[in-house]
Amino acid sequence: MTSPSTARAEATATMTSPAATPGFGLTDAGLVLMATIWGVNYSVVKAGLVAMTPLSFTAVRMVLAAVVLFAIASFARDAWPTRRDSGRLLLLGVLGNGLYQLLFISGLARTRAGVAALIVAAGPAWIAIMSRLLGRERVSRLGWAGIGLQLVGVLCVVGSTQKFD
């Protein structure tokens, strides 16, 4: 059995060793790829909306996503959800993804890609506000200042794109 001071020294050595702080790896590359896909998404959707209506574009996007995800799930060795869970997952998918995509693409059809990206990026601020109102999270003064600045910035950008006659 090791003494507390020895255990602390070993833990400190482990945290500061080169193995504890690896360089740029596969996870980092995946995160960069994900951020790139999300960033490009707005411009791709805007380009797609030139050729299709928002409803048609959403339908094509959902069907393609369903085919790809079903193909991936078919190769997975994990057990499939139960019938009861499948119904719940379907409902969550329709509401959480289908309805979101329909509203996202309909909104993007009516504004600039950059404005839409900025509004969606305000999500964490709204989540913090709602979590505070529900009593689930405490927000520091600095946190409130950051949320306020972020929301004022969004309002300034969105307001500057409006045409006043």
Salt bridges, closest charged atoms under 4 A:
none
